[in-house]
């Protein structure tokens, strides 16, 4: 019986229960390769993923069907929490980044009034804000999409070219502390 296929942990799947009748109706309908439904177990909604395979004899004739029911409630809840977290994170990152961008732009507008060190710091702030915005956007995009879609692009870099750029924010600090 269907209740034996589903498992003994769901005791409310007698042949007259609402869940049994619901699942039986779904399994007797024209299923697509993947189907989903909900049932109530002990007063709680549970999400089920339904897959099936045709069982064929040696002549290729369908002699039966094998239905696979998988409880995906926890996975769906985790996905919902992940989407909510990404939404909150997106807001929490973008709001201060926007403020930093505005401040950075204001500093850039008056950069010529600053010393050489001050101008260097303004340039560093602009670059760092752009870099943080790019990383935040990438992170949010990965969070929105499936992690399996993440593709890392490895690239060789010449340290002689990139190291001065990476160290630029520390030059003013080092100079201020009299460190070469």
NUZALO-353105 format. One line per field, with one value per residue (C-alpha): residue number from 1; x, y, z. Coordinates in nm, 4 decimals, decimal comma. Example, Ala and Ser with C-alpha at 12.3 -4.5 7.8 and 13.67 -1.06 7.14 Angstrom:
<votors>
num	c(1 / 2)
east	c(1,2300 / 1,3670)
north	c(-0,4500 / -0,1060)
up	c(0,7800 / 0,7140)
</votors>
This chain:
<votors>
num	c(1 / 2 / 3 / 4 / 5 / 6 / 7 / 8 / 9 / 10 / 11 / 12 / 13 / 14 / 15 / 16 / 17 / 18 / 19 / 20 / 21 / 22 / 23 / 24 / 25 / 26 / 27 / 28 / 29 / 30 / 31 / 32 / 33 / 34 / 35 / 36 / 37 / 38 / 39 / 40 / 41 / 42 / 43 / 44 / 45 / 46 / 47 / 48 / 49 / 50 / 51 / 52 / 53 / 54 / 55 / 56 / 57 / 58 / 59 / 60 / 61 / 62 / 63 / 64 / 65 / 66 / 67 / 68 / 69 / 70 / 71 / 72 / 73 / 74 / 75 / 76 / 77 / 78 / 79 / 80 / 81 / 82 / 83 / 84 / 85 / 86 / 87 / 88 / 89 / 90 / 91 / 92 / 93 / 94 / 95 / 96 / 97 / 98 / 99 / 100 / 101 / 102 / 103 / 104 / 105 / 106 / 107 / 108 / 109 / 110 / 111 / 112 / 113 / 114 / 115 / 116 / 117 / 118 / 119 / 120 / 121 / 122 / 123 / 124 / 125 / 126 / 127 / 128 / 129 / 130 / 131 / 132 / 133 / 134 / 135 / 136 / 137 / 138 / 139 / 140 / 141 / 142 / 143 / 144 / 145 / 146 / 147 / 148 / 149 / 150 / 151 / 152 / 153 / 154 / 155 / 156 / 157 / 158 / 159 / 160 / 161 / 162 / 163 / 164 / 165 / 166 / 167 / 168 / 169 / 170 / 171 / 172 / 173 / 174 / 175 / 176 / 177 / 178 / 179 / 180)
east	c(0,0000 / 0,1024 / 0,1353 / 0,3958 / 0,5888 / 0,5963 / 0,7138 / 0,5968 / 0,6906 / 0,3796 / 0,1121 / -0,1700 / -0,1535 / -0,4251 / -0,6197 / -0,8927 / -0,6701 / -0,6646 / -0,2896 / -0,3301 / -0,6146 / -0,4214 / -0,1053 / -0,3016 / -0,4720 / -0,1355 / 0,0308 / -0,2570 / -0,2435 / -0,0096 / 0,3042 / 0,5869 / 0,9360 / 0,9492 / 0,6392 / 0,5948 / 0,3119 / 0,2363 / 0,0808 / 0,0067 / 0,1873 / 0,1096 / -0,0437 / 0,2573 / 0,2803 / 0,5503 / 0,6742 / 0,7319 / 0,9245 / 0,7836 / 0,9823 / 0,8958 / 1,0485 / 0,8731 / 0,9496 / 0,9797 / 1,0100 / 1,2692 / 1,0423 / 1,0254 / 0,6659 / 0,5798 / 0,4887 / 0,4757 / 0,5825 / 0,8230 / 0,7421 / 1,0080 / 0,8766 / 1,1307 / 1,0573 / 1,2149 / 1,0569 / 1,3849 / 1,5611 / 1,2843 / 1,2942 / 1,6715 / 1,6342 / 1,3720 / 1,6006 / 1,8930 / 1,6883 / 1,5752 / 1,9332 / 2,0608 / 1,7859 / 1,8772 / 2,2485 / 2,1961 / 2,0191 / 2,2705 / 2,5636 / 2,4180 / 2,2992 / 2,6377 / 2,8137 / 2,5907 / 2,6794 / 3,0490 / 3,0179 / 2,8563 / 3,1251 / 3,3945 / 3,2537 / 3,2395 / 3,6019 / 3,6965 / 3,5282 / 3,7611 / 4,0660 / 4,2746 / 4,2468 / 4,4226 / 4,7869 / 4,9451 / 4,8941 / 4,5309 / 4,4767 / 4,6288 / 4,3910 / 4,0907 / 4,1957 / 4,2372 / 3,8917 / 3,7372 / 3,9112 / 3,8219 / 3,4562 / 3,4445 / 3,6146 / 3,3821 / 3,0791 / 3,1973 / 3,2602 / 2,9243 / 2,7431 / 2,9203 / 2,8385 / 2,4734 / 2,4511 / 2,5969 / 2,3532 / 2,0590 / 2,1690 / 2,2635 / 2,6142 / 2,6778 / 2,6594 / 2,9606 / 3,2579 / 3,5905 / 3,8196 / 4,1844 / 4,4182 / 4,7918 / 4,9088 / 5,2469 / 5,3179 / 5,5503 / 5,2457 / 4,9747 / 5,1721 / 5,2229 / 4,8473 / 4,7683 / 5,0165 / 4,9040 / 4,6540 / 4,9321 / 5,1855 / 5,0341 / 5,0019 / 5,3622 / 5,4832 / 5,2897 / 5,4614 / 5,7962 / 5,8219 / 5,9755)
north	c(0,0000 / 0,3604 / 0,4085 / 0,1297 / 0,2863 / 0,6272 / 0,4877 / 0,4066 / 0,7428 / 0,9025 / 0,7157 / 0,9334 / 0,7816 / 0,5225 / 0,4528 / 0,6931 / 0,9802 / 1,3084 / 1,2725 / 0,9259 / 1,0359 / 1,3473 / 1,1531 / 0,8808 / 1,1440 / 1,2987 / 0,9659 / 0,8565 / 1,1811 / 1,2548 / 1,3420 / 1,5404 / 1,4099 / 1,6179 / 1,7054 / 1,8694 / 1,8707 / 1,9355 / 1,7128 / 1,7663 / 1,5422 / 1,5777 / 1,9188 / 2,0522 / 2,1136 / 1,9029 / 1,9522 / 1,6446 / 1,6070 / 1,3293 / 1,1505 / 0,8386 / 0,5746 / 0,3410 / -0,0265 / -0,2113 / -0,5786 / -0,7253 / -0,6426 / -0,2747 / -0,2889 / -0,0852 / -0,3264 / -0,0845 / 0,2462 / 0,3259 / 0,6458 / 0,8180 / 1,0573 / 1,2780 / 1,5163 / 1,8484 / 2,0650 / 2,1419 / 2,2193 / 2,4592 / 2,6297 / 2,6658 / 2,8160 / 3,0602 / 3,1673 / 3,2035 / 3,4279 / 3,6408 / 3,6656 / 3,7730 / 4,0356 / 4,1805 / 4,1585 / 4,3316 / 4,6211 / 4,6407 / 4,6511 / 4,8787 / 5,1547 / 5,2312 / 5,1781 / 5,4444 / 5,6847 / 5,6092 / 5,6681 / 6,0077 / 6,1072 / 5,9788 / 6,1837 / 6,4972 / 6,4455 / 6,3954 / 6,7222 / 6,9044 / 6,6862 / 6,9690 / 7,1612 / 6,8768 / 6,7891 / 6,5190 / 6,2703 / 6,3778 / 6,3339 / 5,9867 / 5,8983 / 6,0254 / 5,8137 / 5,5136 / 5,5685 / 5,5852 / 5,2649 / 5,0811 / 5,1830 / 5,0559 / 4,7317 / 4,6753 / 4,7500 / 4,4947 / 4,2276 / 4,2976 / 4,2747 / 3,9485 / 3,8068 / 3,9055 / 3,7640 / 3,4327 / 3,4294 / 3,4919 / 3,2291 / 2,8750 / 2,8288 / 2,5652 / 2,8415 / 3,0153 / 3,0108 / 3,1409 / 3,2918 / 3,2334 / 3,4897 / 3,5339 / 3,8723 / 4,0337 / 4,1247 / 4,4077 / 4,5736 / 4,5044 / 4,5279 / 4,9069 / 4,9436 / 4,7196 / 4,9026 / 5,2529 / 5,2860 / 5,2138 / 5,4661 / 5,7674 / 5,5737 / 5,4545 / 5,8053 / 5,9425 / 5,6854 / 5,7541 / 5,4007 / 5,3353)
up	c(0,0000 / -0,0408 / 0,3339 / 0,3438 / 0,0530 / 0,2221 / 0,5541 / 0,9016 / 1,0519 / 0,9049 / 1,0931 / 0,9610 / 0,6103 / 0,6464 / 0,3266 / 0,4363 / 0,5529 / 0,3693 / 0,2989 / 0,1534 / -0,0734 / -0,1777 / -0,2638 / -0,4392 / -0,6581 / -0,7473 / -0,8203 / -1,0435 / -1,2448 / -1,5349 / -1,3454 / -1,4921 / -1,4175 / -1,0971 / -0,9018 / -0,5640 / -0,3143 / 0,0497 / 0,3110 / 0,6780 / 0,9257 / 1,2956 / 1,2293 / 1,0355 / 0,6614 / 0,4961 / 0,1402 / -0,0718 / -0,3939 / -0,6109 / -0,8785 / -1,0654 / -1,2856 / -1,5222 / -1,4670 / -1,7971 / -1,8751 / -2,1130 / -2,4101 / -2,3140 / -2,1964 / -1,8875 / -1,6105 / -1,3210 / -1,1719 / -0,8910 / -0,7040 / -0,4941 / -0,2293 / -0,0594 / 0,2287 / 0,1230 / 0,3934 / 0,5691 / 0,2411 / 0,1384 / 0,4776 / 0,4502 / 0,1019 / 0,2294 / 0,5155 / 0,2743 / 0,0427 / 0,3378 / 0,4673 / 0,1252 / 0,1069 / 0,4466 / 0,3710 / 0,0386 / 0,2075 / 0,4921 / 0,2477 / -0,0167 / 0,2178 / 0,3787 / 0,0448 / -0,1085 / 0,1755 / 0,1312 / -0,2429 / -0,1886 / 0,0637 / -0,1683 / -0,4550 / -0,2371 / -0,1359 / -0,5014 / -0,5937 / -0,3498 / -0,4000 / -0,5516 / -0,2229 / -0,0414 / 0,0022 / -0,2119 / 0,0709 / 0,1072 / -0,2675 / -0,2480 / 0,0359 / -0,1621 / -0,4612 / -0,2303 / -0,0799 / -0,4288 / -0,5368 / -0,2153 / -0,2362 / -0,5959 / -0,4978 / -0,2000 / -0,4191 / -0,6769 / -0,4114 / -0,2445 / -0,5789 / -0,6614 / -0,3195 / -0,3441 / -0,6964 / -0,5823 / -0,2921 / -0,5228 / -0,7708 / -0,6944 / -0,5581 / -0,8222 / -1,0834 / -0,9286 / -1,1641 / -1,0455 / -1,3024 / -1,2208 / -1,3608 / -1,3406 / -1,2226 / -1,2128 / -0,8514 / -0,9615 / -1,1189 / -0,8609 / -0,5354 / -0,5551 / -0,6106 / -0,3122 / -0,0904 / -0,1892 / 0,0987 / 0,3471 / 0,2116 / 0,3870 / 0,7122 / 0,6842 / 0,6030 / 0,9014 / 1,1271 / 0,9572 / 0,8179 / 0,4767)
</votors>
